[in-house]
């Protein structure tokens, strides 16, 4: 059974930093594009950041450009989201996503809550 296990969420003050991690098991991790999505209360889930298979390209939502960095370590089957200069509007449940383009396989993590507040 494929698992994406997330860690690193929590409560942080505005301007602070957090790093999210997502460890994948039972997939050939290097074959997958990895992404982070988030869903704020009352809003739709949105793409935050994506890193391609092999790590050659990344994309970010405009709202997080310059503040968030996505990275991957294929040896550890792990994708990270470094979040700096956090704002209250970054408060959401963050989800890890794995997507294999050739066969359209998609897997989701369980979600982790990030709360940015005084």
N, C-alpha and C positions, 0 to 999 in steps of 0.2 A: 504494500500500500504506500503510495506516494505521500510524503509529508513535507510541508513547509512550516518550520517551527520558528516563530518570531520571538524577539526579545528586545528590550531596551526602551520601551515606552515609559511614561510616567508624567509627573507634574514638574513643570519648570517655569521660572519667571520670564517675563518678556525680556528679550535680549540674550537669553541663555541658549545653551546648546544641548542636543541629545544625539545619540547615535543608535539607530535601529539596525538590528541584524536579522537575517532570515537564513536558516540552514535547511537545505534541501536533502532529502534522502530518497533512494530508489528511483532516481532519474539520472540520465547522463547530463549532468548540470551544464557542461560546456556547450551542449547543443541548444540550450534555451536562452531566448531573450528574457531578461529579468526586469521587473518593474515594481514600482511602489505606487499604490493608489491610496486615496484617502476619502473618507466620507464624514462630513460634518453633520451634526443634528439637523434634520429637516432638509438636507441637500442630497443631490445625487453623488454617486461615487465618481471621483475624477482622477485622471492620471497625473501623478506628481513628477515622476522621473522614470526613465527607461535606459537600460544599458543593453547593447546588443550582445548576441552570442559572440564570444571572442573579445568583447570589450572595446571594439574599435570605434563605436559611436555611442553617444549619449544624447538624450533629449530631456528637456525640463519644461514644466508648466511655467508660463511667464511669471506667475505669482511667487515662484521660488527661485528663479534664476539668480545666481550670484550669492545665494544663501545656503542652498542645499547641494550636496554632492553625492551622486550614486557611484558605487564601485563594486567590484566583484573579485572574489578569490576562488578560482576554479579548483584549486587544490584542496580547498576547505568546503567546497559546495556552498558557499556563502555569498550573499549580496548584502551590502550595507547602504544605509542612507544617513549621511552626516548632515545634521540640521543645525545651522547656526543662525544667530540673530532672529530667534523665534519671536513670532507675533501672536497675539491672542487669536487672530483669524486662522492660524495654523492648527488650532485645536480640532481634533478629529480622531476617528479610528483609522489607523494606517494598515494597509493590507499589502502583503508581498504577493507577487504574481509571477508565474513561470509560463512562458509561451514557446512552443516548439513549432516553428513556421511550416516545416515540410508536411506535418501530419495534423496540424491544428490542435495539438494537445495543449490544454490549459489547466493550471492548478493554482489554487489560492491558499494563502496562509490564513490563520484563524483571526487575525486582526489584533492590533495592540493600540491602546488608547494613549494619545498624547494630549496633555492639557497644558495650555500656556496661560498662566494667570498669576496675579500677585498673591 
